[in-house]
Amino acid sequence: MNIRNLRDIGRLLFSMLGKTRLRPFTSEPVGKGAGGDKTYPIDKNAEDLIISRFEALNESVTIISEECGMMDIRGGGAQVIIDPIDGSRNALNGVPVYCTSIAVCEGLTFGDITLAYVLNLLTGDEFWAEKGKGAYFNGERISSQQDDLFYLIAYEAQVPGRDIPAIVKLLAEGRRTRCLGATALDLSLLAYGAVSVFVAPSPSRSFDFAAGHLLVKEAGGIMTDTTGKSIDRATAGLRTRTPLLASGNSRLHEAALKLLNA
C-alpha cells in the first residue's frame, strides 16, 4: 500500500461528496457508530466508498473506522484508521469545514503509523505524509512554524463550559484563536504552518488525530497529550482517547505546556 492508493480514494470521495453543502438540521441519523456518535448518511456513504476501495486493493488490512468499528479484509493485517467525515457536526449544521482522514499503521501504536492522508472535502486540498519522507500539501512539501510566536492557536471544545476555562491562559497568549470543529484539519493546518498550536483538553479519539499525528511529526512539529507525555507508544485502537497538544516546534510546545499546567 502506498500514498497513491490513498489519493485515489480521495479523488473518488471528492467526486462523490466534494463541495456538498447540507442544509442545517435536515439530515436524519441512520444508526450509531462504533465511536459512540450518531451515524448520518454522509458518514455512511463516505465509509462505504473507502472500505470498498480497500477491498479492491487486494491487500490484507484491518479497518478501524468511526462508524463500523473493526473489520478485517482478507484476514486482516496493517491497521487502517479512518474517520470518514471528521467534522460531521459541521456538515450537518451547514458549516463548510469537514474532511476525511485515513492513517495506515504497521504496528499497534501511533508511533507505527507510516502513511497519513487528509482530504478537505469542500476544496479538494490534500495533505499527506509518509514516515521518514516528509509532509505534503497538494504535492508540495510543507513544514510547520519555525519561530516561537503564538500567531494562531486552534482548539477543540467538546464541552465549552469546561474546556475553554482549562485552556484560557494559553488562548489569551494567541494573536488569534480559532475553533474549526475538525481536528484532522486543525492538525493538517498546523503541519502546513498556518496554525502555531492546537489544543484539545477533552480526550480525542484515534480516528480524529491518527493521520494528523504523522503529518505534524513529518512537518517538523511535536504532538503530546496536554501534560507533555508522548503518545507514540499509545495503542492506536478503537477505544483510545487522549487530550492533545500539538505545536509547530519544541519551543512553542514548551511555552504552551507551561501555560496549560501553570
N, C-alpha and C positions, 0 to 999 in steps of 0.2 A: 504494500500500500504506500502511496506517496501523495504529495500535496496536490498533484494534478487530479487525482481521484476526488479529493475534497472540493476542488474548484469546479470540477464537472458537476458535482452535486449542487454546488452553489448556483451555477448557471441555470440548472433546471428549476431550482427553487425560485430564483428571481423571475424566470419566465412565467411561473405559475402564480406566485404571490407578490412579486415586485410591484411597488407603488400602490399596493392595496390600501385603501383608506376605509376603515369601518366606521359606520355611523355610531355615535356613542350609545352604548347600552342596548343595542338591537340584536346582539348575538346571545343565544341560549346555550348553556353547558350541555355536553353530550356524555359526561361522566366525570370521574375523579381520577387524576393521575397518580402515579406512584410517589411523586414528590409531595402529595398531600393537597395540591391545589385543584380547583375545578378545571376540567379539560373542555376547551371550546373548539368549534370546527377548524379554526385557523391552526391551532396546535396539532390537532389530529391529522389534518391534511399535510402539514409540513413533516410531521414524524413519519407518516406512511410513505411519503416520497423518499425521505432519507433512508429508511430501512429497506425499501425496495431496491434502491441503488446499491446499498451494501450487499444485499443478496445477489445482485447481478455481478458483483466483482469476483465472485467465485473464490473468496477467501474466508478463512475461519476466524470469526471475531465474536466478541461478546458485547452486545449493545447494552449500555446503561443510559436510559433516557427518562426524562422527567415524566412522560406520560405512561409508557408501557412498563417501566421498571427494567428488569434484566431479561435479555433474550439472547440465546446462543444461536449463531448462524454457522452451519456446517460443523457443529460440535463445539463451537466456542474457541476463543483464542485471545488475541490482544483486545483490551477493553476500548470501546469507542463510547466516549461520554458526550451525550447530546442534550442540548436544550433547543428543541425545535423552534420555539419562539421565546426568546428572552426579552422581557418587556411586554408580555402578553396583556397585562393590565393596561398599558399604554394603548396597545392596538384596540382593545375592547372599548376604551374610553375615547377613541378618536384622536389620540395623541401620536403623531408620526415619528416615534422613536422606539424601534424594536429591531431585533436581529436574530440570526441563527448562529449557534455556537457548537462547534464539534472539536473534540480533542481525542487523540489516539494515544493510549497508554500501554507501553510494552511490559509493564510490571503491575505492581499493586499500589504504588504511591504516586503522589503528584510529581515527585522528582523523576518518575519514569515516563512522563509524558514526552512524546517525541514529535508529534505533529499537532498544530493548532490552527483552526480556521474560524473566522468570524465574518459573517456577511451582513452588512446593513441592508435590510430588506426594502428600504424606501429609496435608497440611492444606488444600490448595486456595488458600493465600495467594499473591497475585500481586504481583510487583514489576515496574514498568516505567518506562521513561524515553523521552522524546523530546528530541532535540537542541535546546537552547535553550528548552525548555519545562518542565524540571524532572524530578524523580524521584517516583514514587508507590508507595504500598503500599495495595492494595485500594481505590484511588481517592482516598486521602488523600495530599497532598503531604508529602514527608519531607525531612529534612536530616541530614547526618552530624554527628558530635560537634563541639561548638564549643570546649570548653576543651582544656587540654593535659595531662590526666592519663591515664595508661595504665590505664583501668578494666579492659578485657578485650582481650587480644591473642590473635587466632586465627592459626593457622598450618597449613601443609600439610607433611607429612614423607614424601616418597615413599620415601626410604631413611633411616629414623630414625637409624641409627648415624652417618650422615654429616651429615644435615640439621639435627638438633637441636643438635649441638655448634656448628654455624655460626651459629645464631641464639640461643644460650642467654643471651647477655648482654642481648638485647632481652627475651626471655621472663622473665628474672629481675626486670625492672622492672615487669611487669604485676601488678595486684592479682589477676587471674585469667587463666588461659590455657585455650584450647580448640582441639582438633584435630577438626573435624567431618567431614572427608573429602569435602566437596563445595564446590569453590572458588566456583562461581557463587552458592551460598547464603551463603558467608562474605562475599563482596563485597556481596551484597544486604543482609545484616545490618549491614555497615559503613555502607552508604548510609542505612539505617534509623536509625542512631545507636546500635545495640546493641553494636557492635564498634568499638574505638578504632583498632586497627591489624591488618592482615592481612599475613602474610609467607609466601612460598613460595620457599625458596632454590634448589630444583631447578627447571629450566625447565618452565613450564606451557605447554600447547598453546592455540592460538587458541580452540578450542571452549570451553575451560574459563573463559576470562575476557573474551571479546569483549563479551557483554551486561553483565557486571559492570563493565567499564571505563566504559561510558557511564553506568550507574547511579551509580557513585561520583562521577564528574565533575559530573553534574547535581544531585547531592545536596549539592555543596559540598566534596567530598573531593578527594584527589590520589592519583595512581597512577603509579608509575615501575617501573623494574627495581630491583634491590637495591643498585645503585650510585648511584641518583638520576637515571639517564638516562630521559628521556621515551620512552614507547612510542607516542606519537601518530603518528609517521611510519613506524613499523614496518609491514611488509606484513601485512595481515590474511589470511594464506593458510593453506593446508593444512599446510605444514611449519613454520610459525612456532612457535618455543618461546622463552620468556624467563622468568627468575626475576622474581618480583613483590613489590612493596611497595606497599600501599595504606593510606592514613591518613585520618582524619576531617577534618584540616585541615593547613595547611602547618607549623604549629609542632610538631604531633605527628610529622609526616613528617621534619622536620629532626632531631628528637631520636632518632627510630628509625634514621635513616641513620647518625648518629654512633655509636650502639651497635653497629650491624651492621658498620661499617667501621673500628672502633677498632683 
